[in-house]
């Protein structure tokens, strides 16, 4: 079974940074997917069934909170592990993310080593 990670962020530089941080996992059979907005993310999640999603909170066409709510509540896909990424580190945003089903929360800027360690832990690599 191929493990899949979906990176969702409207900022190209953040997507590239995350891809570069996680690219070594491709050698271990992990497929990396990217989306640049919430609608694109929802389509990819339906088509590809990723195991792990790094999901930006503030995005066009559906923000991360809405995307998380749809995946976890509307679609009942509790097996998809969602890590919310945001520049906002305030407690209210974290509470909102957890309330809609986010599994973990990371604030930007993040350290690439933390991203890789968390991905390895979630995917049990």
C-alpha positions in Angstrom: 0.0 0.0 0.0 1.3 3.4 -1.0 1.3 6.0 1.7 0.4 9.5 0.6 1.0 13.0 2.0 -1.0 15.9 0.7 0.5 19.4 1.1 -2.1 22.2 0.9 -1.0 25.8 0.9 -1.7 28.8 -1.3 1.9 30.0 -1.0 4.1 28.3 -3.6 7.2 28.8 -1.4 5.6 27.0 1.5 4.6 24.1 -0.7 8.1 23.9 -2.1 9.6 24.0 1.4 7.4 21.2 2.6 8.0 19.1 -0.5 11.8 19.5 0.0 11.6 18.6 3.7 9.5 15.5 2.9 11.2 14.3 -0.3 13.4 11.7 1.4 10.2 9.9 2.4 9.6 9.2 -1.3 12.5 6.8 -1.1 10.5 4.9 1.4 7.4 4.6 -0.8 5.6 7.8 0.2 3.9 9.7 -2.6 3.8 13.5 -2.2 0.8 15.4 -3.6 0.1 19.2 -3.6 -2.8 21.5 -3.8 -2.9 25.3 -3.8 -6.4 25.9 -2.4 -9.2 24.3 -0.4 -11.3 23.2 -3.4 -8.3 21.5 -5.1 -7.5 19.8 -1.8 -11.0 18.4 -1.4 -10.8 17.0 -5.0 -7.4 15.4 -4.4 -8.5 13.9 -1.0 -11.5 12.2 -2.7 -9.4 10.9 -5.6 -6.2 10.0 -3.8 -7.2 9.2 -0.2 -4.0 10.6 1.4 -3.0 9.3 4.8 -1.7 12.6 6.0 -2.6 16.2 5.1 -0.6 19.3 5.9 -3.3 21.9 5.7 -2.9 25.7 5.6 -5.6 27.6 7.5 -5.8 30.8 5.5 -6.4 30.0 1.8 -8.7 31.0 -1.1 -11.7 29.0 -2.3 -12.2 27.3 1.0 -10.0 27.8 4.1 -8.4 25.0 6.0 -11.0 25.1 8.8 -13.7 24.5 6.2 -11.7 21.7 4.4 -11.0 20.0 7.7 -14.7 20.1 8.7 -15.8 18.6 5.4 -13.2 15.8 5.6 -13.7 14.9 9.2 -17.4 15.7 9.8 -19.3 15.6 6.4 -17.3 12.8 4.8 -16.6 11.0 8.1 -12.9 10.3 7.1 -11.4 10.1 10.5 -8.5 8.0 9.1 -7.1 11.0 7.3 -4.6 12.6 9.8 -4.8 16.4 9.4 -2.1 18.8 10.6 -3.2 22.4 10.5 -0.5 24.9 9.5 -0.9 28.5 10.2 0.9 31.8 10.7 -1.5 32.5 13.5 -0.5 30.8 16.8 -3.4 32.1 18.8 -5.4 29.7 21.0 -8.7 30.6 19.4 -7.5 29.4 16.0 -6.2 26.2 17.5 -9.5 25.6 19.4 -11.4 26.2 16.1 -9.2 23.7 14.3 -9.5 21.0 16.9 -13.2 21.6 17.1 -13.6 20.6 13.4 -11.4 17.5 13.8 -7.8 18.6 13.2 -5.4 16.1 14.7 -2.4 18.4 15.2 -1.5 22.0 14.9 1.8 23.6 13.8 2.6 27.3 13.5 4.6 28.9 10.8 7.5 29.3 10.6 8.1 25.7 11.2 11.3 23.7 11.2 11.6 21.2 8.4 13.0 18.6 10.8 9.8 18.9 12.9 7.7 18.3 9.8 9.6 15.2 8.8 9.6 13.8 12.4 5.8 14.3 12.6 5.2 12.8 9.2 7.3 9.7 10.2 5.4 9.4 13.4 2.0 9.6 11.8 2.9 7.2 9.0 4.8 4.9 11.3 8.0 5.0 9.3 
